[in-house]
Every structure is written in structure tokens, then in C-alpha cells.
Amino acid sequence: PIKNETDRVHTNRLLTGVHSLTRDQREVIYLKLYNRLSYNEIAEITGLQIDSVHDLASKALELVCRKVQVVNYPVSVL
């Protein structure tokens, strides 16, 4: 029961973090993490500059991690 409650709390925090992202941040994270696209591919699809894609992804992960209260997040995922 404690594990189930902990999982529920973490899921709710994660959803809160994801819902607090801008549309562009959600799109970049979706393309990077779920579709496993490179930053160059994401830039081509979205029409954004590659620096903007990097910035959006970095800020999005930082924001979500703060909402979930994770101190260190795996940058290597990106």
C-alpha cells in the first residue's frame, strides 16, 4: 500500500510538471524522449533553430524535475 501511494504521488507530481510546460517545451520533450529524435531532426520538424531546441529541452526538464522535486536529472537521456 505504501509503494502504491508513493507511485501515485510521484505520478501526480510528474503530470503537474508536464502540464506546466509550454506547448513548445512539451513538443520538444515528446519528440526527444518518446520518438528518440536528434536535436537536428527536432529543429527540422518544428522549424526552430537548434539552439532553441536545446534551450527548450533543458528548461523543460529542469522545470519538471523541480515539480517532481528531483535534485539531479539524467542529462544523458537527451
PLY file of the C-alpha trace (Angstrom):
ply
format ascii 1.0
element vertex 78
property float x
property float y
property float z
element edge 77
property int vertex1
property int vertex2
end_header
0.00 0.00 0.00
2.82 2.44 0.78
4.51 1.79 -2.58
1.22 2.32 -4.41
0.69 5.64 -2.62
4.26 6.70 -3.35
3.83 5.80 -7.03
0.58 7.78 -7.16
2.20 10.84 -5.59
5.16 10.68 -8.00
2.83 10.26 -10.98
0.75 13.26 -9.92
3.87 15.39 -9.45
5.18 14.35 -12.86
1.85 15.18 -14.52
1.79 18.55 -12.76
5.28 19.26 -14.07
4.44 18.24 -17.62
1.23 20.29 -17.61
3.19 23.37 -16.51
5.32 23.27 -19.69
4.65 25.45 -22.68
3.35 23.83 -25.85
6.79 24.12 -27.48
8.53 22.58 -24.47
6.08 19.64 -24.42
6.56 19.10 -28.14
10.36 19.07 -27.90
10.32 16.69 -24.92
7.84 14.41 -26.69
9.91 14.29 -29.87
13.16 13.76 -27.95
12.10 11.25 -25.32
9.26 9.35 -26.96
10.29 9.45 -30.61
14.03 9.48 -29.83
14.75 12.12 -32.44
18.01 14.05 -32.57
18.08 17.78 -31.87
18.70 18.38 -35.58
15.62 16.33 -36.51
13.52 18.18 -33.94
14.73 21.52 -35.29
13.74 20.48 -38.82
10.29 19.27 -37.74
9.48 22.27 -35.56
11.14 24.94 -37.68
13.11 26.11 -34.65
16.82 26.86 -34.50
18.84 24.06 -32.93
19.92 26.36 -30.07
16.24 26.99 -29.32
15.55 23.25 -29.27
18.39 22.71 -26.79
17.16 25.58 -24.64
13.55 24.39 -24.65
14.53 20.84 -23.73
16.87 21.94 -20.96
14.40 24.34 -19.38
11.55 21.84 -19.70
13.48 19.09 -17.92
14.63 21.49 -15.23
11.07 22.65 -14.61
9.63 19.13 -14.49
12.38 17.98 -12.15
11.68 20.90 -9.82
7.98 19.98 -9.79
8.79 16.35 -9.05
11.46 17.51 -6.58
14.27 15.57 -8.18
17.66 17.02 -7.34
19.64 15.56 -10.25
18.14 14.54 -13.56
19.80 12.37 -16.20
21.05 14.85 -18.77
22.48 11.91 -20.71
18.90 10.95 -21.66
18.96 13.88 -24.05
0 1
1 2
2 3
3 4
4 5
5 6
6 7
7 8
8 9
9 10
10 11
11 12
12 13
13 14
14 15
15 16
16 17
17 18
18 19
19 20
20 21
21 22
22 23
23 24
24 25
25 26
26 27
27 28
28 29
29 30
30 31
31 32
32 33
33 34
34 35
35 36
36 37
37 38
38 39
39 40
40 41
41 42
42 43
43 44
44 45
45 46
46 47
47 48
48 49
49 50
50 51
51 52
52 53
53 54
54 55
55 56
56 57
57 58
58 59
59 60
60 61
61 62
62 63
63 64
64 65
65 66
66 67
67 68
68 69
69 70
70 71
71 72
72 73
73 74
74 75
75 76
76 77
